[in-house]
């Protein structure tokens, strides 16, 4: 009976260590941070362990080895007294098999499967164990530091978050629109103003010296709510006017005012500006349109808040849009204006 009790104690101690180790490793740091928001002692202890795994895990490994080694010696001695040396080899083989099954495979499988629940149970005892074994762990760290020291990698990556969103969608946890939005959020940091802007060939602009009376027909026919005001040429941008303000001024008999007098300041952004930077510029300036400047200092086009939001939501078309994609309109205009290679060949021949 004493031998059976000793075997059971060895198996139980080793199983608790193996299961705890597997559970703690299976809880992502992000999940530990989420659980810690509840403020419970167990969740805070779990977060502390996940932020610095080396000492708690080393303590578990030390305890596990003590249980296995010391336990095997004690159980072996008891088996020799009880069964005799003749059966010691067979007993050792059976004990090894039991350790593999009941102290390694099953506990680690359960620890991984029920990682969150088990981790919260063992977090506080593991922290206490780490403090108890501090001198021994410190000595081991000094011995192993030449091999184990190095830069800790990031907790997660962009690719991992995208994969989790895709898996969540496949498992029905995340709606299709939510998964798509998550992927588009990362695209916002990659897209540039030059990729989403309306090129200058389709840009709506009017000279600033025109009066409202002179520009009345063009203002009424414009499909855009904002019109760029220029000086001597397109590269000389003086500001932007709001169509509703212009129409209101016309109704109020202020037709003698020039467009330049009613223009608002317009932000200027480089063609390489990222989508997330554009969003911040629009928020700070409280403007929904910015002029895009190319590498030579000229106006390449205009970009709007709607252009940035379309990176997240897809194409947005309202009742007044005659074309959904102004960049495609610009490309068609270029194809119509520029001669084809065969035309250039004929011109050269002439």
Buried (B, 14 or more C-beta within 10 A) or exposed (E): EEBEEBBEBBBBBBBBBBBBBBBBBBBBEEBBBEBBEEEEEBBBBBBBBBEEEEBBBBBBBBBBEEBBEEBBEEBBEBBBEEEEEEEBEEBBEEBEEBBEEBBBEBBBEBBBEBBBEBBBBBBBEBBEBBEEBEEEBEEBBEEEEEEEEEEEEEEEEEEEBBEBBBEBBEEEEBEEEEBBBBBBBEEBEEBBBBBBBBBBBBBBBBBBBBBBEBBBEEBEEBEBEBBBBBEEEBBEBBBBBBBEEBBEBBEEEBBEBBBBBBBBEBBEBBBBBBBBBBBEBBEEBEBBBBBBBBEEEEBBBBBBBBBBBBBBEEEEEEEEBEEEEBBEBBBEEEEEEEEEEEEEEEEEEE
